[in-house]
Amino acid sequence: MMILEVNTCLDISESDCSDFGTSETESDSDSESLSAARQWCELNTDTPNPAPLGFIIQGDPGRNFCPDSDDILQFFEYFFDDGTLRIVCNETNRYASQYMKK
């Protein structure tokens, strides 16, 4: 288990978040790949049947795990494994290091 220590309060301005935007070329390539995946089909409005799916469903919908208890930490660990926490910790520490150098 990783422990993240925060010694100071860090403010995030809009200029610090500029790395999270998408460029025009990324947006264009996404729309090209999506347009190739779209296959239109004609709908009969007289029947309530939905349009056929463009993919095969391979799983059962709904919750696929049964928590043993009402422990909040156990529920959290279903979504955030050690690898995810390690990434969050490393990126937070990297950001703090960059912020302190300013």
N, C-alpha and C positions, 0 to 999 in steps of 0.2 A: 504494500500500500504506500502510495506517495503522499507526502505532506507538502502542501504549498504554503509558504509563509509570505505574508504581505506586510511590509513595514510602513508603507506610506500609501496615502490615497492617491490614485492616479485618475486624472481626468482625460477623457477621450474627446477630441474635437473632431469636426467633420473632415478636416484636412488629414487627420490620422487614418480615417476610414477610406481614403481614396483608393487603396489597394484592392478593395472589395468590389469595385465597379466592374462592369463587363465592357470590353472594347467592341467596336463596331464589327471587327473581323470575327470575333467569337460569336456574336449574335447572328451574323450572316451564315456561318458554317452550321450553327444550330438549326436555323430555319431550313437550310438545304437538306440536312439529314432528316428533319421531320417531314418535309414535303414528300420525300421519297418513301416514307413509311406510311403515308396516308393512302388508304384505298377506300373510295367512296362507294356506297351501295344505295340502291333505290329503296325507299321505305314505303310500305303500304300503310296508309293512315287509317284504313278500315279495320285493321287488326291491331291489338295492343302489344304484339310481340316486338321486342327490341331488335335493333340491328345486330347482325352477327359480329362477334368479337374478332379483332385482327390478330389475336394471339390465343394460346391455349392456357387456361388457368391450371396451375400445377399444385395448388395448395388448398387447404381448407380455410375458409374465411373465419375470422374471429380470433379470440385469444388462444394461443397454442402453448401456454405454460400455466402451471397451477402453483401459485405461491404457497409455500408451506405454512406461512404465518402472515400476520399483518405487519411484519417488520419493514419499516420504510427503507432502511439501508439495503435490504435484500431486493426490494423492488427497484431501487436506484441501480444496483449492480446488474440487473437484467439489461439495462440500456447502456451503461458505461462500464466497460471492462477495463482491465489494467492498461491495455494499449491505448485506449481512448483517453484515460486519465493522464497517462504519460505524455501524450501529445498536448493536451490542454496545459499541463504543468510546464512543459518545455517552452511552448509558445508564450505563455504568460511570463515566464522568467526572461525570455528573449525580449519581449516588449518592455518589461520593466528595466532591463539593462540598457536598451536603446533610449528609453525615457530619461533615465538617470544621467546619461552622457550628454544630454542637451543642456 
